[in-house]
Amino acid sequence: MKSIAVVRADSNSKVHTTLLDLRRYGRMVFAEQPKIITPDYADDILTSVLKCPLKNKCSAAAVVLLNTSPSVAIGKLSKIHPPAHVVIVSSKHDIYDELIQNIEMFPEFEVRKEQLDQQAQTQEVLAAY
């Protein structure tokens, strides 16, 4: 079962670093490129998932479809400390179907290609080890 990671932060650089951390340290597998979403939409998603009002609004946000089950993604996320707030959305959440339907419409988040290539090589070495 696929899950969705919603990343909320104060800046695009924190979103970028968090996406890299999810792959590098969390060893999460992205099903596709991360997508940019509006900060207001990310706040709405969080409110929908947590079912409580927000304390702080974000300034930058992204969403990425994961090939990692929600329970595994949450477990891995609890072991790393990314610089942004990450919410794992599963099919149990009301907003999940809406995100799945609309995810292709969002523009791609530009993650530096050389860093992703380096991570892929590192993951291959670790897998072979």
Kinemage of the C-alpha trace (Angstrom):
@kinemage 1
@onewidth
@group {chain A} dominant
@subgroup {mainchain}
@vectorlist {calphas} color= white
{ca met a 1} P 0.000 0.000 0.000
{ca lys a 2} L 1.315 3.418 -0.939
{ca ser a 3} L 1.428 6.364 1.390
{ca ile a 4} L 1.909 10.077 0.885
{ca ala a 5} L 4.390 12.288 2.717
{ca val a 6} L 3.399 15.924 3.112
{ca val a 7} L 6.337 18.167 4.021
{ca arg a 8} L 5.682 21.565 5.639
{ca ala a 9} L 8.433 24.068 6.444
{ca asp a 10} L 9.461 27.694 6.836
{ca ser a 11} L 11.482 27.682 3.609
{ca asn a 12} L 12.029 25.741 0.396
{ca ser a 13} L 15.543 24.833 1.520
{ca lys a 14} L 14.138 23.061 4.593
{ca val a 15} L 11.629 21.220 2.403
{ca his a 16} L 14.483 20.220 0.086
{ca thr a 17} L 16.678 19.005 2.949
{ca thr a 18} L 13.782 17.048 4.435
{ca leu a 19} L 13.061 15.297 1.138
{ca leu a 20} L 16.721 14.310 0.900
{ca asp a 21} L 16.666 13.106 4.522
{ca leu a 22} L 13.596 10.949 3.873
{ca arg a 23} L 15.527 9.112 1.170
{ca arg a 24} L 18.980 9.095 2.732
{ca tyr a 25} L 18.325 8.430 6.404
{ca gly a 26} L 14.744 7.176 6.306
{ca arg a 27} L 15.484 4.976 3.279
{ca met a 28} L 11.999 5.725 1.949
{ca val a 29} L 11.355 4.915 -1.698
{ca phe a 30} L 9.713 7.696 -3.708
{ca ala a 31} L 7.178 6.439 -6.246
{ca glu a 32} L 7.678 9.624 -8.271
{ca gln a 33} L 9.237 13.072 -8.110
{ca pro a 34} L 8.136 15.268 -5.183
{ca lys a 35} L 5.535 17.898 -6.059
{ca ile a 36} L 5.086 21.478 -4.887
{ca ile a 37} L 1.851 22.316 -3.115
{ca thr a 38} L 0.698 25.617 -1.701
{ca pro a 39} L 1.379 26.216 1.984
{ca asp a 40} L -2.345 26.761 2.578
{ca tyr a 41} L -3.174 23.375 1.038
{ca ala a 42} L -0.499 21.698 3.184
{ca asp a 43} L -2.011 23.331 6.259
{ca asp a 44} L -5.472 22.101 5.214
{ca ile a 45} L -4.107 18.561 4.800
{ca leu a 46} L -2.570 18.652 8.268
{ca thr a 47} L -5.798 19.950 9.783
{ca ser a 48} L -7.710 17.166 8.026
{ca val a 49} L -5.319 14.455 9.253
{ca leu a 50} L -4.910 15.676 12.836
{ca lys a 51} L -8.469 16.960 13.180
{ca cys a 52} L -7.346 19.914 15.281
{ca pro a 53} L -6.443 23.558 14.604
{ca leu a 54} L -2.906 24.546 13.621
{ca lys a 55} L -0.543 26.441 15.895
{ca asn a 56} L 1.648 27.726 13.050
{ca lys a 57} L 1.209 28.080 9.321
{ca cys a 58} L 3.947 26.967 6.940
{ca ser a 59} L 5.669 29.020 4.233
{ca ala a 60} L 6.710 26.206 1.869
{ca ala a 61} L 5.390 22.713 1.205
{ca ala a 62} L 5.748 19.614 -0.928
{ca val a 63} L 4.064 16.259 -1.302
{ca val a 64} L 5.566 12.956 -2.438
{ca leu a 65} L 4.020 9.576 -3.162
{ca leu a 66} L 5.904 6.807 -1.354
{ca asn a 67} L 6.309 3.131 -2.219
{ca thr a 68} L 6.487 2.576 1.518
{ca ser a 69} L 3.539 1.430 3.608
{ca pro a 70} L 2.201 4.044 6.032
{ca ser a 71} L 3.174 2.122 9.174
{ca val a 72} L 6.740 1.556 7.938
{ca ala a 73} L 7.028 5.208 6.823
{ca ile a 74} L 5.878 6.450 10.238
{ca gly a 75} L 8.317 4.100 11.976
{ca lys a 76} L 11.218 5.276 9.829
{ca leu a 77} L 10.207 8.915 10.233
{ca ser a 78} L 10.268 8.594 14.019
{ca lys a 79} L 13.954 7.574 13.834
{ca ile a 80} L 15.158 10.606 11.854
{ca his a 81} L 14.940 14.291 12.695
{ca pro a 82} L 14.239 16.261 9.510
{ca pro a 83} L 14.206 20.077 9.659
{ca ala a 84} L 10.579 20.247 8.495
{ca his a 85} L 7.254 18.863 9.654
{ca val a 86} L 6.351 15.634 7.828
{ca val a 87} L 2.874 14.116 7.841
{ca ile a 88} L 2.274 10.613 6.481
{ca val a 89} L -1.148 10.318 4.849
{ca ser a 90} L -2.634 6.844 4.391
{ca ser a 91} L -5.817 5.528 2.810
{ca lys a 92} L -7.429 5.745 6.257
{ca his a 93} L -7.467 9.537 5.992
{ca asp a 94} L -10.309 11.330 4.215
{ca ile a 95} L -7.910 13.536 2.231
{ca tyr a 96} L -5.991 10.556 0.748
{ca asp a 97} L -8.246 10.003 -2.298
{ca glu a 98} L -8.228 13.718 -3.122
{ca leu a 99} L -4.417 13.806 -2.975
{ca ile a 100} L -4.066 10.699 -5.154
{ca gln a 101} L -6.403 12.184 -7.780
{ca asn a 102} L -4.692 15.587 -7.823
{ca ile a 103} L -1.023 14.709 -7.308
{ca glu a 104} L -0.236 14.691 -11.049
{ca met a 105} L -1.514 18.266 -11.413
{ca phe a 106} L 1.046 19.714 -8.990
{ca pro a 107} L 4.346 21.007 -10.426
{ca glu a 108} L 7.503 19.028 -9.687
{ca phe a 109} L 9.697 20.109 -6.804
{ca glu a 110} L 13.217 20.636 -8.105
{ca val a 111} L 15.404 18.360 -6.033
{ca arg a 112} L 19.017 18.700 -7.104
{ca lys a 113} L 19.649 15.859 -9.534
{ca glu a 114} L 23.257 15.278 -8.508
{ca gln a 115} L 22.201 14.761 -4.893
{ca leu a 116} L 19.507 12.271 -5.891
{ca asp a 117} L 21.996 10.408 -8.103
{ca gln a 118} L 24.478 10.272 -5.240
{ca gln a 119} L 21.775 8.941 -2.920
{ca ala a 120} L 20.745 6.293 -5.428
{ca gln a 121} L 24.359 5.121 -5.679
{ca thr a 122} L 24.647 5.040 -1.887
{ca gln a 123} L 21.441 3.003 -1.616
{ca glu a 124} L 22.722 0.550 -4.229
{ca val a 125} L 25.976 0.110 -2.302
{ca leu a 126} L 24.084 -0.391 0.954
{ca ala a 127} L 21.725 -2.880 -0.685
{ca ala a 128} L 24.686 -4.840 -2.058
{ca tyr a 129} L 26.363 -4.772 1.346
